[in-house]
Amino acid sequence: MKVLVVGGGGREHAIVTAVAKSTRAEKIYCAPGNAGIASLAECVPIQPMEFGKLVTFAKERKIDFTIIGMDDPLVGGIVDAFEAEGLRVFGPRKNAAILEGSKAFSKDLMKKYNIPTAAYESFTDAKEALAYLERAKLPIVLKADGLALGKGVLICNTLEEAKAGVKEIMEDKKFGNAGDTIVIEEFMTGREVSVLSFVDGNTIRLLSSAQDHKRAKDGDEGLNTGGMGTFSPSPFYTKEIDEYCKKYIYQPTVDAMKKEGRPFVGVIFFGLMLTEEGPKVLEYNARLGDPEAQVVLPRMKNDILDVMEACVDGTLHTVDLQFEENAAVCVVLASQGYPVSYEKGFVIEGLEHFEGREDYFCFHAGTKQNEDGQIVTNGGRVLGITALGNDLMQARTKAYDATEWVKFANKYMRHDIGNAI
């Protein structure tokens, strides 16, 4: 079958890598793709938000199945656009992708259906938000309601920080229209765990757990980023926690969306906080995480096309989702200065070391080919260096060893990914 993947980051490279392993994939396209994806798929110069062009391309090339990797097109309604033309596409429709597209919606949904989460209030007026802060318990969390590339969350320890945060989000519009509404949430403490899942509207099948490192600097300091590294599985995600979440979080979320007339088909990403009172939902995402996909998908035994088609066809209950009894660690190689400002266009050396290896992966996030055919840096997060191991410690050692194979000017990374394991 002919497959189109929409997106051009590390997550999409992980998806394309998984699709390429399928015996059913005879031809893979990726729009727009990147320099790493180009070794597995034909990259197409169409941007993810150009729905009309993507639909036309899918029809002209007789694409059998399209996979939407990114949040923006999902929230914008790309699945609806494809389905309107009779095209098979994997991902939630617009009315279901709101689970990620609006934090206020997701918080209200959890409150209505008694799904464990932090106490919160939502505001569309900055003055009302500031008045609420005067009586709120500190520290406190501010969240821009809409999509903000994983960066629209501020943890404020003082009232002054919180007031400045409201101004930043609602008045200065640091995150654009995402800050038209703000969610002010109680600060929770505990281990963070990410659990991804496939959903067909009724049935849910869980992928292996993972844990992301969001802060830019070692020791979880610095600004929030899209993710500086991750590992899977999480040793803190126990059988007892799994059973609790299945009963009170996972299936109840799927059922709640169905009851609201928003059946969810695709991937639900559950961002969890393991608090003293039990697991609670930090956030939902409506797609595979990045860089979580880079450690979870290489461990999946199933043919990804079989699983995704089962979601679209409503037959996920027939799928036995299985994972290798191993571990994976991903270390992100970024450009110095990320996530604020950074230079691009530096030649990347050493990529050939990953060729022909089954336990090492170099997932491209921000790369492109220059006029001379060289692969150069083209983003804040440049590469995701992933290694598989018998356990997390072995995978971590291998991943950090592999980061030394790659060289480019302004290369930056955290040195403590998976340190807590």
Secondary structure as GFF3:
##gff-version 3
##sequence-region A 1 421
A	DSSP	beta_strand	2	7	.	.	.	ID=ss1
A	DSSP	alpha_helix	10	20	.	.	.	ID=ss2
A	DSSP	beta_strand	27	32	.	.	.	ID=ss3
A	DSSP	three_ten_helix	37	39	.	.	.	ID=ss4
A	DSSP	beta_strand	42	43	.	.	.	ID=ss5
A	DSSP	alpha_helix	51	60	.	.	.	ID=ss6
A	DSSP	beta_strand	65	68	.	.	.	ID=ss7
A	DSSP	alpha_helix	71	76	.	.	.	ID=ss8
A	DSSP	alpha_helix	78	84	.	.	.	ID=ss9
A	DSSP	beta_strand	89	90	.	.	.	ID=ss10
A	DSSP	alpha_helix	94	101	.	.	.	ID=ss11
A	DSSP	alpha_helix	103	112	.	.	.	ID=ss12
A	DSSP	beta_strand	120	123	.	.	.	ID=ss13
A	DSSP	alpha_helix	126	133	.	.	.	ID=ss14
A	DSSP	beta_strand	140	144	.	.	.	ID=ss15
A	DSSP	beta_strand	153	156	.	.	.	ID=ss16
A	DSSP	alpha_helix	159	166	.	.	.	ID=ss17
A	DSSP	pi_helix	167	171	.	.	.	ID=ss18
A	DSSP	three_ten_helix	176	179	.	.	.	ID=ss19
A	DSSP	beta_strand	182	186	.	.	.	ID=ss20
A	DSSP	beta_strand	191	200	.	.	.	ID=ss21
A	DSSP	beta_strand	204	212	.	.	.	ID=ss22
A	DSSP	beta_strand	215	217	.	.	.	ID=ss23
A	DSSP	beta_strand	221	224	.	.	.	ID=ss24
A	DSSP	beta_strand	229	232	.	.	.	ID=ss25
A	DSSP	alpha_helix	239	245	.	.	.	ID=ss26
A	DSSP	pi_helix	246	250	.	.	.	ID=ss27
A	DSSP	alpha_helix	251	259	.	.	.	ID=ss28
A	DSSP	beta_strand	265	275	.	.	.	ID=ss29
A	DSSP	beta_strand	278	285	.	.	.	ID=ss30
A	DSSP	alpha_helix	292	296	.	.	.	ID=ss31
A	DSSP	three_ten_helix	297	299	.	.	.	ID=ss32
A	DSSP	alpha_helix	304	313	.	.	.	ID=ss33
A	DSSP	three_ten_helix	316	318	.	.	.	ID=ss34
A	DSSP	beta_strand	327	335	.	.	.	ID=ss35
A	DSSP	three_ten_helix	351	354	.	.	.	ID=ss36
A	DSSP	beta_strand	360	364	.	.	.	ID=ss37
A	DSSP	beta_strand	367	369	.	.	.	ID=ss38
A	DSSP	beta_strand	375	377	.	.	.	ID=ss39
A	DSSP	beta_strand	381	389	.	.	.	ID=ss40
A	DSSP	alpha_helix	392	403	.	.	.	ID=ss41
A	DSSP	beta_strand	411	412	.	.	.	ID=ss42
###
